Amino acid sequence: MAAKKAPPSSDLPKLAAPAQRAIAGAGVSSLTKLAQMTEADVVALHGMGPNAMTTLKTAMKAKKLSFAKR
């Protein structure tokens, strides 16, 4: 019986499914990668709502990260 590989660890917070799909579709797998995007770009992703943005901002602030500036 083959051992299952553990999914890669991520520091992304738990989000609603549409927001999770939006982040994954943008190729974001960590808060560090998220910090490379502007806030406007993240908000524009289909599935990102105000609750998800608040959750992401809180998680980024805890890691002393912020969205990229244009």
C-alpha positions in Angstrom: 0.0 0.0 0.0 1.5 3.3 -1.1 1.8 6.1 1.4 -0.2 9.2 0.6 1.8 12.4 0.2 0.8 15.2 2.6 -0.5 18.3 0.9 2.0 21.1 0.8 1.7 23.2 3.9 0.2 26.6 3.4 -0.1 29.6 5.7 -3.2 30.8 3.9 -6.2 31.1 6.3 -9.4 29.1 5.9 -11.6 30.9 3.4 -15.0 30.2 1.8 -14.8 27.8 -1.1 -15.2 30.4 -3.9 -12.4 32.5 -2.4 -10.2 29.4 -2.0 -10.7 28.6 -5.7 -10.0 32.2 -6.7 -6.7 32.2 -4.8 -5.7 28.8 -6.1 -6.6 29.8 -9.7 -4.3 32.8 -9.4 -1.5 30.4 -8.5 -1.2 31.7 -4.9 -0.2 29.0 -2.4 1.1 31.2 0.5 0.8 34.6 2.1 4.2 35.5 0.7 2.9 34.9 -2.9 -0.3 36.8 -2.1 1.8 39.8 -0.9 3.3 40.0 -4.5 -0.2 40.9 -5.8 -1.9 44.3 -5.4 -5.0 44.5 -3.2 -7.0 45.6 -6.3 -5.9 42.5 -8.2 -7.0 40.2 -5.4 -10.3 41.9 -5.0 -10.9 41.5 -8.8 -10.6 37.7 -8.6 -14.0 36.1 -9.1 -15.1 34.7 -5.8 -13.3 37.2 -3.6 -15.6 39.0 -1.2 -15.3 41.4 1.7 -15.1 38.7 4.3 -12.3 36.9 2.5 -10.4 40.1 2.1 -10.7 40.9 5.8 -9.5 37.4 6.7 -6.5 37.7 4.3 -5.5 41.1 5.5 -5.6 39.9 9.1 -3.5 36.9 8.3 -1.0 39.0 6.3 -0.8 41.6 9.1 0.1 38.9 11.6 3.0 37.9 9.4 4.0 41.6 8.8 3.1 41.3 5.1 1.1 43.7 3.0 -0.2 43.8 -0.6 2.2 45.0 -3.3 2.0 48.7 -4.4 1.5 49.5 -8.0 
